[in-house]
Amino acid sequence: MSSAAVSDNVAGALAYFLFPAIIFLLIDPYRNNRFVRFHCFQSIAFAIVSMIPRLALYLPVAGLFLWPMLELALFIVWLVLLVKAFQGEKFKLPLVGEWAEDQAVKAA
């Protein structure tokens, strides 16, 4: 096993930028690291799940008023996830966090 270029907490935080999450799941030593895998899968799931309310707000009138609040709320959640990962913590989102944990354990 080769040494990691960045520490686990930095890799976990970078995973919330989505593209690194996909890369970390493919390369050693990150793809075998449960902490990094958890944050990669949670990042991917959060990105997918956050698209649901965004698509729902394409309604002409409701979307104009609710869109900025939704984006602010999603940004705050994303920022909390990023900071928690950087601090070396596993902060699980409801439902998505459990799935991410299961995925992290499966192949590790």
C-alpha angles and dihedrals in degrees: 000000000000123000119263120255090216131025121263095254092051091047090049091052093045089053089072089069085071101219092068088049090063092045093048090054089057104043135065135277094017098055089064096044112099094204094052093041090052092054092044093053094042090050093051092046092047091052092051096043093046089059091066097070091038091057091044091056093062085098107120104237105022093046094057092061101032100041097077092047092048093049091049092050092048091047091052092049090048091049092050090050092049094048094045091051090048089052089054095251131134104225106184121208115217112275094346093062093056091050090049090050091051091050092047092054097044101071100019 
